[in-house]
């Protein structure tokens, strides 16, 4: 059985040996070699396309040229399929001085044959008569000869006889080249025409994997990798490093799964989750640092209730202080520009207490955590239907079909954005049942499709349900995503000193307590654990007017409620917002 040839059988490996009788192979017989320039000059465009072979001559071992900005290697035996020839420029040579001038294709002067003895005798027939009657344009002068330049006269240039040397741009295809090659006709190689003998030759054109996305009618198919992926890695897995030159792939079709970009805040790792992921999630409360993040957390038609986790000083009469354990319902933004405020409702201590409305400036600090008592376990699609992204979750039930689910060991996971990037399902031909999903727009490389029909079974793609991203690719990917993942704008400038009133006066020392609205049940707002020491009477930290105003005793032991009592109340409130 004869081995397939890379010249006449493009479905074979490009590294296979050519047949001796193939017109593309060195040693086969065809017309006598001529220079490429001479061949193109005598070429009749009506006979295109023509197949040429690079012959032995000056370049026995092949030469590298910079052609149309791309490096092109022409080796002895290579085949060119000439598709078109276009006049690029004309070199005008003075027959007496040998001086040359480049004529633009827009040159308006007219030419006529120059009478000359011997080999340059004036041509007879329509060419001469037409030239005498009206003269020839530049295109006519270079296009009406039998391959050899003839002396011409042009009064616009001068009285001397001229030789016109046209330079053409030749458009050709080559075996295993993706793009049409544009070659100047002055390229110094010898060629021979093998069109008649090479009628059966097909010029295999490599494809990029991203091009296969638009060729679903060609799938499934097998493909050989000609050049592996370039650039830094995007996935931390075992199958991407195997995408190397010479590796054969089975391409099954497009994947119908969508993806979710996720990050693990505790470890800094980043993942792509497939919609086929079968693990279960539980929502985690969102945390906010400052009022501006609270405002950014508002979602249309969704309520946002938070609990204060960090004391925040007020600003005069307009901005009351916030204490740990305060429950706020975030409602809407009011105003615009620097005078934008966030309207919130602060609930009272007891259910019977009415509460109050607050207008908080966006540059106000503090800490807040979302009130969430959702203990339901969600699948990925179900979670995205009910919860806008980004959101905080935890995997409470790993995917049972994965040998090792990396997400199950993470304490928290931030789902950042849904991606509808197209993926191709593939497998290695030696492991047809173990599939993976490739994103061609992120991981592109050159392949050569096989022409042999294949009917493979769909592979299992479990290992592509969770792909870990490299850190470099994650940050490269962020700017390409829809809006929402860009870093927030800088906060408005804070006042010159916290606690300064709107009049701009600095408080005296020692600093008096900030007045606030009357409270029927004043309390101490201790900071978060570790537990603080008891506050000193000289620096009260309660929120609101001084306790005991109008009372007979001013003893410090009666100015504050016991710390232990307040801590217990705060702990009870915080426990209500964490379902796990």
N, C-alpha and C positions, 0 to 999 in steps of 0.2 A: 504494500500500500504506500502511495506517495505521500510524503509529508507536505502539509499545506505551505504555500509560499506567502510571505508578507507583502509581495507586490501584487500578485494576482488573486490572493485570498485574504482580504483585509480582516476577515473575522478571526484569522489565526493570530498568534502572538506576534507583536511587532518585532520581536527579537529572533523570529525563526529565519532560517536560511532561505534565500531566493532560489527558484529553479533556474538552471542554466539556460533552458530554452525560453524563459520568460523575457519579453522585450525590456523589462525593467531591470534585468540582471546583467551584470558585467559579462561580456563574452558573447552575447547574442548578436545576431547579424541584422543589419538594417541599412539605411542609406548612408552614404559617405558623410563623415562629420564635417561641419562647417562652423565658422564662428557664430556666436549667438547674434552679433550685430548684423552680419551678412544675412542670416536666416530671416531675421525680423524685417530687414529692408525689402526682401523679395517676397514676403508673405502676403498672400491675398486674403484680406479680412473675411471675404465671403466663405472661405473654407474652414473657418473656426467652428468648433474648438479643434486644436491639434495637440498631440501628445509628443513631447520631446524627451530625450534621454541625455543626461550629462555624460559626455564621453571622456575617455582618457585623453590627456593633452598636457597642458601646463599644470593643471591641478589634479594630480594622480590620487592624492589622499584626501581630497575634499578641502574646501576653503570656507571660511566664515566671513559673511558680509553683513553689513548693517543696512538692511533693506526696510524702508518705511518705518524706521525707528525700532525695528525688531531684528534681533540677531538671527540670521538664517545660514544654515550650513548646507552647501551644495557639494555632495560627494559623487564620485564616479559611480554611475549606474542609477542615480536618482531620477525619478520621472517628474516632469512638469506637464500640467495640462493647461495650455494657453487658452484663456477664455476671451480675452479682449486685448486690443492694442490701441493706445491713445497717443497722439503726437504731443510731446511734452515741450520741446524747444527745437530750434534749428541753428546749427553752427554754420556761419558763412565764412568761407576761406578764399582769400585773394590768391589767384593762381600765380601771380607774379612775385608777390612778397611773402606769401605763406602766412600772412597775418590773419587771425581769426576773430570773428565778432559774433556774439550771440544775438539772434534776431527774436524779438517777441512774437508770439503767435498772432498778435494784433497788428503786425507790420502791414502798412497799406501800399507799399511800392509794388510795381508790376515787373514781371520777369519775361525774358524771351531767350530762346537758345542762341548761344554765341557760335558763329562759324569758326571751326578749328580744323586743322589738318589731322590726318592720321586717325588714331582711335577716338578723337573728340570731334569727328565729322558731324555736321549738323544733321539732326534727324529729319526724316521725310514724313509726309503724310499729314493727317489731321492735327498732330501735335504741333508741327511747324506752322501750318496755315493758321491754326487757332492763335498761336503766339504772335504771328505777324499782324493778325487782324486786331486783336484787343489786348494782348499780353496775358500773362498767367499770374494768378495770385500766389502767395507763398504756399498755401496748401496744395494748389494745383501743380506748382513747380516741383515739389518734393514727392508728389504722389503719382507721377506719370512717367516712370522709367522702369527698366527691367532689372533693377538692383544695383547698378553702377551710377555714381553721380556724374552728371554731364555739365559742362561749362554753361553758365547762364549770364546774361547781361541784365543789369538793373540800373537805369538812369538815376534813380533816387539815391543809390549808394555810390556810384562812380562809373568811369568808363571801362574799368578792367573786368575781365572774365572772372566769374565766381563759381566756386563749387559749394553746393548746399549739402550739409550732412545732418539729416534729421535724427533726433534722439526721441525714442518712443518709451512710454511706460507700459510694460507688459503685465497684465493681470493674469495670474496663474494660480492653480491649486496644486498642493503637494500632498503626498501620502503622510498621514499622521500630523497634519497641521490644521489648526482650527480655522484660521483666517485666510482670506485671499492674499497671496504674496504679490507685491508690486515691485517689479524688477526693471531697472533701466536697461535699455537695449544695448548700452555700451559695456555691459558686464563682460569681462574677458574670460569666457568659457566657451568650449566647443560643444555643439549639440548635434544630435541626429534625430530625424523625424521617424517615429515608430508608430504612427497613428494606425496604420493598417494592421500591424501585428498585435496591437494592444487594445483591440476593441473589447476584449473580455475583462480588462483591468478596471477595477473599481478603486477610487481614491478614498481610503478610509479617513473620515473626519472625526477627530476627538471631540468630546463634549465636556462641558463642565457639569458637575452634578446638579447645579442650580438650573441648567437648561433642561434636564430630565424632568423637572417639576412640570414643565409645560408640554410634556410628551407622554401623557398617561396612556395613550393608545399603544405605546411601545412597551409597556410594562405588563406582566413581569418579564425580566430579562436578566442575562448575566453580563457583567462588565469587568474589564481588566483595568486596574489603576495604573495610569501612565505616570502621574506625578502625585505624590501624597500631599496632604494639606500643608499650606505654608503659614507661617506666623505662629504666635504663641498658642499653647493649648487652651481649650475652653472648658473641657470636662476633666474631672478627676476620676477616671475609670480605666478599665483594662482593655477595652476594645479600640479606643481611639488610637493608641500607639501602633496598632496593627495595620492601620490604613497606609500602607507603603507601596511603592512601585512594584508591580508584578503581582500584587494580591488580587485574587478574583472575588467578586462580590455577587451575591444574588439580590437584585432589587425587586421587591415585591409590589410596591405601590405606595400611594400617599397614606400617611397616618391621619386618622380622623380625630385624634385627641388634641385638646388644647392644654395649655400649661399655666402654672401659677409660679411666679417668682417669690421665693421665700428666703428669709434670713433668720439665723439663730443669734439673738442678741448676746447670749452668754458666751459664745465661742467665736463669733465673727464668721461662721461658715454660711455659705449661700447655696441654695438648691433650686432646681426646676422640678416641680411636681406635675406629673401627668394627670389628666382627668380620669385615667384608668386606675389611679391609686385607690386602694381599698381600705386604707386605714381610717380611723375615726378620730374626730377632733372635738375638743371642748373649748368654748370661748373663754378668754381671759379678759379681765377688766383692763381698759386702756389707762395709761398713766400720762399725766400732763404736767409739764414744768412751766408755770406761768400762765397768765390769762390769754396771751396770744395763742398758745397751743390749744387752749380751751376753745377759742373762737374758730381755729382751723378744724377742730374736731366736730363741729356742727354738721349734721347731715339733713337734707330736706326731708320733711315729714317724719323725722325721728327725734324722740326726746333724748336729751343728754342730762343725766343726773350724776353728780359727783359728790365725793366727800373730801373735805380739806385734810391733807396729810402733813401740812407744814404751816406753822403760824406765819401770818403776813400782816405787817403793820399798815395801819390806815394812813390817810393823808387829809388831815383836817376834818372838817365837817362833811365834806362831799364824799369821801371814800372811807367807810368804816373798816376797822380791822377784821381779819378773818382768823379763826382759831381752829386748831385740830379738832376734827369731828363735826364741824359745820357741814350741813347738807345743803347743796345748791342745785337748783334746776336751771340749766343754761338755756336761754330763750332766743335772743337775737342780737344782732349788731345794730347800733344806732349811731348816727352821725357819719362823718366822712373825714378823710385826711387825718391830720394830727389829733382831731377832736372826735375820734371814733371810740365808742364805749361798748362794753358788752353788758347787756341786760341779763341779770340773774335774779332768781327768787331764792332767798334763804329761808329754809323751813325753821319753825320754832323748835324748842327743846322737847315739847310734848305735842301730841297729836292735836290737842285742843288749842294750842298756841297758833296764832295766825301767821306769823313770820313777816318778812319784809322784802321789798324789792331793792336791788343794789345795781348801781351803774359802776362797772369796774373798768379802769383804763387798761389798754392793751399792754402797757409796759409794766404792769403790776406783776410781781413775782409770786412765789408760793408754790405749793405742790398739791395735786389733785389726783384722785383715782376714781374711775367710773364705778357707779353702783350697778352691779350685774349679779343676778342670782340665777343664772341659766346653767343648769347642770345637765342639759341634754347633750347626747353624743351625735355629732353631725358627720355625714360624708362630705367630701370636698364640694361636689356640685350643690348639695343642699345648703351648705354653709354660705357659698357665694350668692345664692338666691336671697338669703335673708340678711346677710351682713355685708355692707360696703367695705371695700378695701381702701386703705390697709387696715388690718385687724390683728389682734394678738390671740393666739390659740396655743393649745398643747395637745400633742398626740396621746390619747388615752388608750387606743387600741391599734397597734402596728398592723401593717398589711400582712395578713396571714400567709400570702403566697410568696413573700420575699424571704430569702434565707437570712438576710440581715437587714433590718429596716433601721437606717441611721437616724430617722426622725423620732423613733420611740424612746431614745435615751436623752432627748433634749428637754430641758425644763420648760422652754417656751419657744414659740416659733411665730415670726411676724410674716403674715401673708401680705405681699406688697402690691402685686399687679397681676392681672390675667393677660396672657400672651396667646395670640392666635397665629404664631409663626408656623409656616408649613414644615412638616417633617416627612422624610422618606423612610419606609420600613426596609431594612436590609439585613443580610446575614452573610457570614463567610461561607463560601461554597463547601468547605470541608466541615462546617458545622451548620447545616441548613436549618436546624430546628431551634437554634439559639439566636434569636433576632435582637436587633437594636434599632433605634430610631435616630436618624441623622438630620440635623437642621442645615440644609445646603447653603442657605444664605449666611450662616455663621461659619460653616465648616465645608468650604468648597474645594474641589480638586478635580483634576482632569482624568477622564475615563474613556475607554473605547468599548462601545457596545458590541456584543456578539450578535450575529445574525441567525444563530440557531434557535429554533423555538424551544421554550422551556415551560413546564407546567408544575411548578413547585407547590408544596403545601404551605399555608401561612405559618410563619414561625411564631414562637412564643416571645413576647417582648417584655417580660416581667422586669428585666434588669434596667429598662429605660423608664420605669415609673418614677424613680427618684434619681436624678442626676445631680451630682455635686459640681458646682461651678468653681473655676479658679477665681481667686480674688481679683486678678487683673481683668479678666473678662467681665466680672460682675460690674466693676466700675466703668468699663467700656460700654456696657449694655445700658446702664441707667439713662444716659442722655437720649437714647433711641426710643425710650418707652413713652407712652402717652403721659400728659401732664399729671402732676400729683406727687412725683417722686423727687422733684427738684428740692434742694434745701430751702427752708422757709426764708422769707425776706428778713433783713435785720430788724430787731425790735426798735421801736421809737426810743429816743434818748430819755434816760431817767432824769428826774429832777436833780438839782445840785446836791441835795442831801435828803435821804429818806426821812419823812416826817415833816418836811418843810411845808408850810401852808401855802395857799395860793397867793398870799401877799408877799411871799419871798423872804419872810423873816426867819432867821435861824432860831431854834429853841434855845432857851437858857439852860444852864447846867446847875443842879441836876435836872434831867429832862422830866417834865411832868407827864402824867398819863394822858394819852390822846383822848379827847372827849368823843363820845359817841352817843347814839340814841339810847334813851332809857331802856333798861332791861329789868324785867321783873324777877329774873332768876339768874343773876350774874354768877359766873364760874371762872375758874382758872383754866387756861388752855396750855397744858404742859407740852413740851416738844415731844417728838417721837422717841421711842426707846433708843439707847439705854436711858433708864429713868433719871431725870434730873434731880438735883438737890432742891430742897425747899427754897422758894424765893425769899430774898431778904425784904424786910418791911421798907427799907429805904429805896428799893428799886422794884416797885410793884409791876407785875406782868399781866394783870387781869385786863380784860377788854371791856371798855365802857367807863362810866363815871366811877369815882372812888366809892367803894362799898362802905356803908355805914354812915353816909352823910345824914346829919340830923339825929344821930343816935348818941346816947350818953357816953358810951365807952369808945375810946380810940385805940384800944390795946391791939398790937399786931396779931395776937393769936385769934382775934375775932375778925381780922380784915380779909381772911381767905378761907375758902373751903378746903377740907383735907385733900392732900394730893392723891392719896390712895383711892378715894372715892371718884375723883375725876378720871384717873387712869382706867379704872374699871369701866366707867361709862364709855370712854373712848375705845377701849378694846372691844366692847360689845358692838359699837357702831361699825368698827372696822371689820369684825368677823362677818357682819351681815353682807358685806360686798364681795367676799371671796367664797365661791362655792366649793373650792377644793384647796 
